[in-house]
């Protein structure tokens, strides 16, 4: 799929997913560094941006993929192997999430029987 095939909503969703993931990672790091004001601001930005979208699971897909790619690219250079393990866990979680989401969508689209 080329960039010209994407609609504006899809591009905004991808951009928001990257921004939300970045703010979330930095917010968690700020808590670790005991910068609670910055952490609360960044986590509030995450919350507000995610509230704009109906399908919040898409943001989760984007965030997990963004993290998985980041850890996968650093895995060959990590001597401890921690990046490789985290990368594998993230990719597996994306597959599990996709399977769960497809089952949920199928169940939601089936007509319910009324007695």
Residue pairs with C-beta under 8 A, 6 or more apart in sequence:
3 11
13 53
13 58
13 59
13 62
14 62
16 49
16 50
16 52
16 53
16 59
17 58
17 59
17 61
17 62
17 63
17 66
18 62
18 66
19 45
19 49
20 45
20 46
20 49
20 50
20 59
20 62
20 63
21 62
21 63
21 66
21 67
23 42
23 43
23 45
23 46
23 49
24 42
24 43
24 46
24 63
25 67
26 42
27 38
27 39
27 40
27 41
27 42
27 43
27 46
28 39
30 36
30 38
30 39
30 42
31 39
50 56
50 59
53 59
57 97
57 101
60 97
61 94
61 97
61 98
64 90
64 93
64 94
64 97
65 94
67 90
68 87
68 90
68 91
68 94
71 83
71 86
71 87
71 90
72 83
72 87
72 91
74 83
75 83
75 84
75 87
77 83
78 84
